[in-house]
Amino acid sequence: MRLPSPLLTGRLKKRYKRFLSDIILDDGREVVAHCANPGSMLGVAVEDAPVWVHEHGDPKRKLAFSWELVEIDGTLIPVNTTNPNRIVPEAIGKGVIPELSGYGDIAREVKYGEASRIDLLLSGAKSGKGRKKPCYVEIKNVHLSREAGLAEFPDSVTKRGAKHLEELSRMAAQGARAVMLFVVQRGDCRRFAPAADLDPAYARALQDAASAGVELLCYDCEITTTEVVLRKALEIELESR
């Protein structure tokens, strides 16, 4: 996935009201940039951290700048939580995720369950035993890392995330494939685990979903100031931490 260009460099002054960030550009200007991340951004919204922003020049948008990247301890991290929903279909098309290969059709934001929408519905594939089951794929963005080499989710309580796991479990019980795919938008982690201390209910829901037949996948990304691409699978640890 290509990032917007060109990107301007600066330093983060503060992030506030969920979608706003004050940034001091290297050219001396202080600007307000849109922050496409409704989460807590624990460990990512660090004052004075190096950042990259895009000046899009769209007169229809309220803010002229968008915050795209932050650098934490030498690691580039995209802040836009919608990136994975673009990264994953590209990766599937290139065969980067072998667990999701062989499907001919990819539909996005399909209604299912109890008033929910699945990020990706994969279908249109055949195997030796007949047509493959439809595959429901929920995608979650991950940026939290509080321990060297360990990626964690969530960074705050997410009742919505637990609901998604319940919906996937119901699809698995009905005979469909159900996949929870965590996309770690950073390249310095080797393992993934639920952040049970931040949201114990989600950690339990993830274990319950795995027991119910939901497949758990986690991939990291290779990140530069021009693009973000899915890279390799990470080990998943479900034991309590």
Buried (B, 14 or more C-beta within 10 A) or exposed (E): BEBBEEBBBBBBBEBEEEBBBBBBBEEEEEBBBBBBBEBBBBBBBBEEBBBBBBBEEEEEEEBBBBBBBBBBEEBBBBBBBEBBBBBBBBBBEEEBBEBBEBBEEBEEEBEBBEEBBBBBBBBEBEEEEEEBBBBBBBBBBBBBBEEEEBBBBBBBBBEEBBBBBBBBBBBBEEEBBBBBBBBBBBBBBEBBBBBBEBBEEBBBBBBBBBEBBBBBBBBBBEBEBEEBBBBEBBEBEBEEE
